[in-house]
Amino acid sequence: RDQARLTYIGHSTFLIESAQLVRIATDYNDYVRPSIVPDIATMNHAHSTHYTLAPDPGIKYVLHGWADDQKPARVDVQYKDVRVRNVPTNVRTFEGGTERHGNSIFIFEIANLCIAHLGHLHHTLTQQQLNEIGRVDVVLVPVDGSYTLDLDGMVEVLHALKAPLMIPMHYFSAYTLDNFLQRVRQDWDVEMAQVPSLVVSKTNLPAKPKVIVLPGH
């Protein structure tokens, strides 16, 4: 009951599984998706690789990280042993403007853990956003350094969140990933996992903050 499994599917999509076999797919889209139909799909709409307008009809909860008219999306869903909530953030538009509340950081409360998926984060976090997020045990962090947030900004976010376990995503290439890892090795230990799946629990969180890279892209 006190464990959750995280599997990196690719890009920004993870499959998160609970003890009661609730399955969640993050940034669910038409290109990279788990082989099983999740119970819960979270989406962001910065690019088409982060959402779909035609999700599998078998998904019980399709949770959008954006709302219409640039209002903040408000998500708070309890299903079996999982709670999903969101903290809205802004995104840059292609024209260089700002779309208010166009992204959500989704927070999964599962097995007494808080797992935060930063989505397509484009800016550092305000104190109010950090307060809304609360304590984080695991953070799933986009590390491309350009489409989302530059490396200095993302490292600042990670320092602010203080999560014991940080898992990179959205890195496109070994080169981009290496850039990020070189930068964070100054601050944290880095471990390269052999398999894309990881079982996490309160009791096996690293004693001091660590970056674990799951194979993927």
C-alpha positions in Angstrom: 0.0 0.0 0.0 2.9 2.3 0.5 4.5 1.9 -2.9 3.9 3.4 -6.4 5.5 2.4 -9.6 6.7 5.0 -12.1 7.5 3.9 -15.7 9.0 6.3 -18.2 7.1 5.9 -21.5 8.9 8.7 -23.3 8.9 12.5 -24.0 6.8 13.8 -21.0 4.7 10.7 -20.5 5.0 8.5 -17.4 2.8 5.7 -16.3 2.1 5.9 -12.6 0.6 2.9 -10.9 -0.9 2.6 -7.4 -1.4 -0.3 -5.0 -5.1 -0.5 -6.0 -3.9 -0.6 -9.6 -5.0 2.8 -10.6 -3.1 3.7 -13.7 -2.2 7.3 -14.6 -0.6 8.5 -17.8 0.9 12.0 -17.8 0.9 14.4 -20.8 -1.1 11.7 -22.6 -1.0 12.3 -26.4 -1.3 10.6 -29.8 2.4 9.9 -30.3 3.9 8.4 -27.2 1.5 6.5 -25.0 1.5 3.4 -22.7 0.4 0.1 -24.1 -2.5 -0.1 -21.6 -5.4 2.3 -21.3 -5.0 4.4 -18.1 -7.7 5.2 -15.7 -6.6 8.8 -15.5 -4.9 10.9 -18.2 -3.4 14.3 -17.6 -2.7 16.7 -20.4 -1.0 20.0 -21.2 -1.4 21.8 -24.5 1.9 23.6 -25.2 2.4 21.2 -28.1 0.6 18.3 -29.6 3.0 15.8 -28.0 1.4 16.7 -24.6 -2.3 16.2 -25.3 -4.8 14.6 -27.6 -8.3 15.7 -28.6 -9.3 12.1 -29.2 -8.4 10.2 -26.0 -9.3 6.5 -25.7 -12.9 6.3 -24.6 -11.9 3.8 -21.9 -10.2 6.5 -19.8 -12.3 7.3 -16.8 -10.8 10.8 -16.1 -9.4 13.0 -18.8 -7.8 15.9 -17.0 -6.9 19.1 -18.9 -4.2 21.3 -17.5 -5.7 24.3 -19.2 -9.2 25.9 -19.3 -10.8 28.2 -21.8 -10.4 32.0 -21.9 -7.1 31.8 -20.1 -8.7 31.0 -16.8 -6.9 28.6 -14.5 -7.9 24.9 -14.8 -8.9 23.5 -11.4 -8.5 19.8 -11.0 -9.0 17.9 -7.8 -10.0 14.2 -8.4 -10.0 11.4 -5.9 -10.1 7.9 -7.4 -9.5 4.8 -5.2 -6.1 5.4 -3.5 -5.0 8.3 -5.7 -5.7 12.1 -5.6 -4.8 14.3 -8.5 -4.7 18.0 -8.3 -3.1 20.8 -10.3 -1.3 24.1 -9.9 -1.7 26.3 -13.1 1.3 28.0 -14.7 1.7 30.2 -17.7 3.2 29.3 -21.1 4.9 31.4 -23.8 3.2 31.6 -27.1 5.0 31.1 -30.4 4.6 34.8 -31.0 6.5 35.6 -27.8 3.5 36.5 -25.7 2.1 34.8 -22.7 -0.8 32.5 -22.4 -2.0 32.7 -18.9 -2.6 29.4 -17.1 -1.8 27.4 -20.3 0.1 24.7 -18.4 -0.5 22.8 -15.1 1.9 21.2 -12.7 0.0 18.0 -11.8 0.4 16.6 -8.3 -0.3 13.0 -7.6 -0.9 12.0 -4.0 -0.4 8.3 -3.9 1.1 5.8 -1.4 1.7 8.7 1.1 3.9 10.3 -1.6 3.5 13.6 -3.5 4.7 13.2 -7.1 4.8 16.5 -9.1 4.9 16.5 -12.9 6.0 19.9 -14.1 4.5 19.6 -17.5 5.7 22.2 -20.1 6.9 24.6 -17.5 8.1 28.0 -18.9 8.9 30.0 -15.9 10.3 29.8 -12.3 7.7 29.4 -9.6 6.2 32.1 -7.4 6.0 31.6 -3.7 2.3 31.3 -4.0 2.7 28.4 -6.5 5.3 26.7 -4.3 2.8 27.0 -1.4 0.0 25.5 -3.5 2.3 22.6 -4.6 3.4 21.9 -1.0 5.9 19.2 -0.1 7.1 17.1 -3.0 8.8 13.7 -2.8 9.3 13.1 -6.5 9.5 15.6 -9.3 9.3 14.8 -13.0 11.2 17.6 -14.7 11.5 18.7 -18.3 15.2 19.3 -19.0 15.4 20.3 -22.7 16.7 23.7 -21.6 15.0 25.6 -24.4 11.4 24.7 -25.3 10.5 24.8 -21.6 12.7 26.6 -19.2 16.5 27.3 -19.5 18.8 25.2 -17.4 19.4 27.9 -14.8 15.7 28.5 -14.3 14.9 24.8 -14.1 17.7 24.2 -11.5 16.3 27.2 -9.5 12.8 25.4 -9.6 14.4 22.2 -8.4 16.1 23.9 -5.5 12.8 25.6 -4.6 10.9 22.3 -4.6 13.5 20.4 -2.6 12.3 17.0 -3.7 14.4 14.0 -2.6 14.0 12.4 -6.0 14.2 14.2 -9.4 13.5 12.3 -12.7 14.4 14.0 -16.0 12.0 13.9 -19.0 11.5 15.8 -22.3 15.1 15.7 -23.3 15.0 14.7 -27.0 18.6 13.7 -27.2 21.6 12.4 -25.2 23.3 15.7 -25.8 20.5 17.7 -24.2 20.3 15.3 -21.3 24.1 15.5 -20.8 23.9 19.3 -20.7 21.4 19.1 -17.9 23.3 16.4 -16.0 26.6 18.3 -16.1 24.8 21.3 -14.7 23.1 19.4 -11.8 26.1 17.2 -10.8 27.4 20.3 -9.1 24.4 20.1 -6.7 23.2 16.6 -6.6 24.1 13.0 -7.1 23.1 11.5 -10.4 22.2 7.8 -11.0 21.6 6.2 -14.4 18.9 3.5 -14.1 19.1 0.4 -16.3 15.3 0.0 -16.7 12.6 2.6 -17.3 10.6 1.5 -14.3 11.0 2.4 -10.6 9.1 1.5 -7.5 9.1 4.3 -5.0 7.9 4.6 -1.4 8.4 6.9 1.5 10.9 4.5 3.0 13.1 4.1 -0.1 13.4 7.8 -1.0 17.1 8.9 -1.2 18.5 10.2 2.1 19.9 13.2 0.2 18.4 14.6 -3.0 19.2 12.6 -6.1 18.6 12.7 -9.9 17.7 9.3 -11.4 17.7 9.1 -15.2 15.2 6.5 -16.5 16.1 5.3 -20.1 13.8 6.9 -22.7 13.9 10.1 -24.7 
